[in-house]
């Protein structure tokens, strides 16, 4: 009973988590629309070292964040009720936002990269606050430059907010996805492939009329399977990524 209850929980949580990013975005749209901040690098640097270092760092961080967000592929689970070797089972597949089937190993490896890269972005963004202070002080020595470049001091807090909110949210949601997928990997039955996991259906939920025979080719294959070691999981801090302490 404990095993089937745990399995049910894994499947339910996975179904929620794999659509979490899109669900979160839809929820935000319901709030009052606010024009998103857009960073634009000034055509010329200020000539003041502290200010120029700040501008270049903002530009680098903005580019990293946008590239990171553009690289994200969201997944959802497709759970089929099938008879496998005479037993009612769940056949679980991963599909991308376009409906294409994906390999579990590829999805896991990509998710580990999302966690690693996103964590670095959030930690690096903490440096902007200190640099904003230095840049602000440097402009007090040159009123003309303050007039032409002072408006860019708003960029730092906006980029930090973007990293702390959106990127950190993606990292934390992905951590939960990977943890649950890893648990499902340990529960998969013999005959599973990298494109379809076979899981035992909880007995108390089985309505045998809902389960149909497995079709040829429905389990996919192991083509394109990626190798990764358990050490890659162990190197991840699975706690939620918190707001980093800003340098003083």
N, C-alpha and C positions, 0 to 999 in steps of 0.2 A: 504493500500500500504506500509506504514512504517513497519507494522508487517511482511509482506512477504519479504520485502527487508532485514530486520534484520535476518529473518530465513535463507535466502539464504546466507547471509554473514557468519552466524554461521556454516552452513554445509560446505561451501567452506573452511573456516579457519580450521575447524576440520579435513577435509580431508588432508590438508597440514600439520597440526601440528602432527597428529598421525603417520606420516611417516617422520617427521623432523629428529629424531635422526639417522635413517638409511640413509636419504638423506645427512645429514651432514657428516657422515662417508664416504659415497661414494665420496663426493666432495673432502675430504681430501686425498683420495687414488690417485686422479688425480695429486696431487702435487708430487713433487719429494719425493720418498720414503726415509725415514730416520729411522735408527734403533732405536726403542723405548728404552727409559731408563729402565733398570731393576735393582732394588735394591737387594743387597745380603748382609745380615748381616755378619759381620766379625766373624770368629770362636771364637775369644777371644776379650774381652773388653780391653780397653787401660789401665785401672787402674787409669785414671785421671777422677775425678768426672764430671766435666763439659763436657768432651768429651763423656763419657759413657752415661750421661743423654741425650745428643744429639743423639747418636746412637740408644738408646732404643726408643726415641720419633720418630725418622725416621722410625724405624721398625714398630712401632705401627701405624703410619699414613699410611705407605705403605700398610699394611695389611687391614686397614679400607677402603682405596680407592679401592683396588682390590676386596674386598668382596662386596662393594657397587656397583661397575660396574657389577660384576657377578650376582647381584640380580635383575638387571633391566630387565623388560620384555616390549618390544615395542609392540604397538598396531596399528591397522589400522581400518578405518571405512569401513563397507560394507553397501552401501545405495541401497535399493531395491525400485522399483516403483510398488506400489500395490494399488488395489481398496479396501478400508476399509469402510464398511457400505455404499457403493455406492459413496464414495468420493475418488478422487485420492490423495494418500499420499506417503510420504517417510517412509519406514521402515528401521531404522538405527540400525545396530548391530556392536559390537566390536569383532574383532578377533585378536589373538596373532600372532606372527611371523610364527607360525606353521599352521595357518589357523583355529585354534580352537576357537569356540565362547566363549566369556567371559561375566560375569555379569558386568553391568555398576557400580554397587555399589562396587564390588571387585576391579575394576580398579581404582575407585576414591580413595578408602581407601589406596590402594597400592601407588597411586600417592602422596597422602598426606604424606605418610611415606618417599617416595623418596625425597620430598621437605625438610622435617624436617631433615632427616639424612644427606642429601647432604649439607644443610646449615651449620650444625655443623662441618662437615669435612672441609669446606672452612674456617670457622672461626678458627678452631683449627690449620689449616696449617699455619696461620699467625705467630704462635709462633715459627716456625722453624727458621725464619730469625734471630730472636734475639738469639736463641740457637746456630745457626751457628757461629755468631760473638763470643760468649763466648767460644765455642769449639775451634775456631781458635786461640784465644788469649791463651788458656790453653796449646796448643801444642808448643808455643814458649818457654815454660819452660822445655820441654823435647824433644830434637831433635830426639832421637831414636824412640819415639812414633810417632812423626811427620812423620818420614820416613815410618813407618808401617801403620799408620792410616790416614795420611793426605789426601789420595785419597778419603776418605769417606766424606770429606767436600763438595764434589760436589753433594752429595745426596740431601742435604737440598733444594737448589734452584730447582732441578729437581722435587722433590716431591711437592713443593709449586706450581710450574708451572702446574703440573698435576692436582692439586686440583683447582687452579684458572681457568684453561682452561676447561678441560673435565668435571669435576664434576659440576662446576658452569654452564656450558652450559646445562647439563642435568637438573639441577634444574630449570633454567629459561624456558626451553622448556616445562617442566612438569607443571610449573605454568600456562602457556598459555593453555595447554591441559585441566587442571582442570577448569579454568575459563570458557572456552567455553562449556565444558561438563555440567557445572553447569547451564549455560544459556539455553542449550538444554533441561535440565531436567524441567525447568520452562515452556517450550513450548510444551512439549509432550502432546499428546491427550489421552483421556480416552481409555482404552484397552491396553495401553503400559505395558510392563513387564520389569523386571530387565535385560532381555536379548535382548529386542528390544524396541526402542522408536518409536512411531508413530508420525510423524510430518506432518502438513498440507503442501501440495505442493503448491508453489506460482502459482496463477491462470495464470499469463502471460507466464509461462513456460510449462504448461500442454499440452501435446499431448496425448490425451486419448488413442490412439492406443498403446502407450508404457507401459500402466499400465495394469497389469494382476490381476486376482482375488487372494486374499490371500489364501494360502494353509493351510490346517490343520497342526497345530503345528509349523507354521513358526514364530510365535511370541515368542516361547519358554515359559518360566515360570518365577516365582519369587523364584524358589528353589535356595538356597544358597545366598539369598540376605542378605547383611550386613547392620546393622543399624549404622548410624552415624548422629550426630547432626549438625545443621547449625553453632553451635559455633566452630566446628572444622575448618570450612571455615574462620570464623572471626578471628581465632588465627593465620592465615597465613598472612605474609607480602607479598602482591601480586606484589609489585614493583620488577623489575629485581634485582637479587642479584649482587651487585657491588663488586669490589675488596676491601677486608677489609683493614683497616689501620693497618699496622704492628706495633706491640708494640715497644716502645722506651725505 
